Amino acid sequence: MIQYFTFSLLFTALFLKVFIDKLSKTSFFKRTENIDSNKKSCIQELHKHKAATPTMGGVAINLTLFISTVAYSASTSRIIWSNFFLLLFGLMGFVDDYIKVKKKRDGITPKEKLAGLIIIGVIITIYLILSGQINTQIMFPLISNSIEINTYLYGVFTVFLIVLASNSVNITDGVDGLALGICSIVFVFIGICAYQLRDDKVLFGAIIMEGACLGTLFFNRYPAKIFMGDTGSLFLGGSIAVFLIELNIPLWIFIVLCVCIFETISVIIQLFSLKYFNKRVFKIAPFHHHLEKSGWKESTITLTFCIITFAACFIAYLGFGA
């Protein structure tokens, strides 16, 4: 497996290194500041110095998993179909990014994105159920108890988790290195669990994703030379959810992605408060932008949230062994 990690790390880094200058000079990969409005939003004002930074770096992560999975399937005669299904997240993210940078709009609408994630979640869930890769007995973290639910309810729950994880990582990807740093830690946790459960398929996926994350993080850390865009963030979040579901520890998503889920909750709280009370709970939502507006440095936010994620993964691992 070490050779796949080495390949994913080096391929992703070299891919971005070779093309990053070209991306910077090509308007196709540049974001625009005047999206659907002549007036800059608060977030755009905070990040106006990043307008020339290219996006869609997540293409490298998607491509790395695709090439690695093809090579693994060819060498072992085992086709990991779930990894190919994960690329649907990247494809959807690419469409969203394309609309933003080429059509100069806000991308696909929230309703369209939610519908797309649900459809992808349903496709993956049906595959996992039909291939017998999931267990309808749900284990609880930190305790040895579990409950058995019927396949239909478990399928609905699985789709919910996939949508939650992919969307939460997507929302968290607003500060240099934040989403990638968090996901890098989570994939280590997934890899350790997969190794102990002797699940070579998930272990392979976690190793590839870890290498790709680290390779991209080198260019995405503060100050970022490239953003991974929705092409990367939706893909990473969806991958984390599917891997944990395949390991039959789906509830661990709420622990290892606690930071990302809180970011999502902060957006929901803000929207609810504005709609019904016409008041802001946070200066800007999601929460990492609130911290930025409060004077926190991007590097401090990223480090703090990564430390919290590391602690959460440690607790999750203790729960895994319970």
Secondary structure in CASP SS format (residue, H / E / C, confidence):
PFRMAT SS
TARGET T0000
AUTHOR 0000-0000-0000
METHOD secondary structure of the structure
MODEL  1
M C 1.00
I H 1.00
Q H 1.00
Y H 1.00
F H 1.00
T H 1.00
F H 1.00
S H 1.00
L H 1.00
L H 1.00
F H 1.00
T H 1.00
A H 1.00
L H 1.00
F H 1.00
L H 1.00
K H 1.00
V H 1.00
F H 1.00
I H 1.00
D H 1.00
K H 1.00
L H 1.00
S H 1.00
K C 1.00
T C 1.00
S H 1.00
F H 1.00
F H 1.00
K E 1.00
R C 1.00
T C 1.00
E C 1.00
N C 1.00
I C 1.00
D C 1.00
S C 1.00
N C 1.00
K C 1.00
K C 1.00
S C 1.00
C H 1.00
I H 1.00
Q H 1.00
E H 1.00
L H 1.00
H C 1.00
K H 1.00
H H 1.00
K H 1.00
A C 1.00
A C 1.00
T C 1.00
P E 1.00
T C 1.00
M C 1.00
G C 1.00
G H 1.00
V H 1.00
A H 1.00
I H 1.00
N H 1.00
L H 1.00
T H 1.00
L H 1.00
F H 1.00
I H 1.00
S H 1.00
T H 1.00
V H 1.00
A H 1.00
Y H 1.00
S H 1.00
A H 1.00
S H 1.00
T H 1.00
S C 1.00
R C 1.00
I C 1.00
I C 1.00
W H 1.00
S H 1.00
N H 1.00
F H 1.00
F H 1.00
L H 1.00
L H 1.00
L H 1.00
F H 1.00
G H 1.00
L H 1.00
M H 1.00
G H 1.00
F H 1.00
V H 1.00
D H 1.00
D H 1.00
Y H 1.00
I H 1.00
K H 1.00
V H 1.00
K H 1.00
K C 1.00
K C 1.00
R C 1.00
D C 1.00
G C 1.00
I C 1.00
T C 1.00
P H 1.00
K H 1.00
E H 1.00
K H 1.00
L H 1.00
A H 1.00
G H 1.00
L H 1.00
I H 1.00
I H 1.00
I H 1.00
G H 1.00
V H 1.00
I H 1.00
I H 1.00
T H 1.00
I H 1.00
Y H 1.00
L H 1.00
I H 1.00
L H 1.00
S C 1.00
G C 1.00
Q C 1.00
I C 1.00
N C 1.00
T C 1.00
Q E 1.00
I E 1.00
M E 1.00
F C 1.00
P C 1.00
L C 1.00
I C 1.00
S C 1.00
N C 1.00
S E 1.00
I E 1.00
E E 1.00
I C 1.00
N C 1.00
T H 1.00
Y H 1.00
L H 1.00
Y H 1.00
G H 1.00
V H 1.00
F H 1.00
T H 1.00
V H 1.00
F H 1.00
L H 1.00
I H 1.00
V H 1.00
L H 1.00
A H 1.00
S H 1.00
N H 1.00
S H 1.00
V H 1.00
N H 1.00
I H 1.00
T H 1.00
D C 1.00
G C 1.00
V C 1.00
D C 1.00
G C 1.00
L H 1.00
A H 1.00
L H 1.00
G H 1.00
I H 1.00
C H 1.00
S H 1.00
I H 1.00
V H 1.00
F H 1.00
V H 1.00
F H 1.00
I H 1.00
G H 1.00
I H 1.00
C H 1.00
A H 1.00
Y H 1.00
Q H 1.00
L C 1.00
R C 1.00
D C 1.00
D H 1.00
K H 1.00
V H 1.00
L H 1.00
F H 1.00
G H 1.00
A H 1.00
I H 1.00
I H 1.00
M H 1.00
E H 1.00
G H 1.00
A H 1.00
C H 1.00
L H 1.00
G H 1.00
T H 1.00
L H 1.00
F H 1.00
F H 1.00
N H 1.00
R C 1.00
Y C 1.00
P C 1.00
A C 1.00
K C 1.00
I C 1.00
F C 1.00
M C 1.00
G H 1.00
D H 1.00
T H 1.00
G H 1.00
S H 1.00
L H 1.00
F H 1.00
L H 1.00
G H 1.00
G H 1.00
S H 1.00
I H 1.00
A H 1.00
V H 1.00
F H 1.00
L H 1.00
I H 1.00
E H 1.00
L C 1.00
N C 1.00
I C 1.00
P H 1.00
L H 1.00
W H 1.00
I H 1.00
F H 1.00
I H 1.00
V H 1.00
L C 1.00
C H 1.00
V H 1.00
C H 1.00
I H 1.00
F H 1.00
E H 1.00
T H 1.00
I H 1.00
S H 1.00
V H 1.00
I H 1.00
I H 1.00
Q H 1.00
L H 1.00
F H 1.00
S H 1.00
L H 1.00
K H 1.00
Y H 1.00
F H 1.00
N C 1.00
K C 1.00
R C 1.00
V C 1.00
F C 1.00
K C 1.00
I C 1.00
A C 1.00
P C 1.00
F H 1.00
H H 1.00
H H 1.00
H H 1.00
L H 1.00
E H 1.00
K H 1.00
S C 1.00
G C 1.00
W C 1.00
K C 1.00
E H 1.00
S H 1.00
T H 1.00
I H 1.00
T H 1.00
L H 1.00
T H 1.00
F H 1.00
C H 1.00
I H 1.00
I H 1.00
T H 1.00
F H 1.00
A H 1.00
A H 1.00
C H 1.00
F H 1.00
I H 1.00
A H 1.00
Y H 1.00
L H 1.00
G H 1.00
F H 1.00
G C 1.00
A C 1.00
END
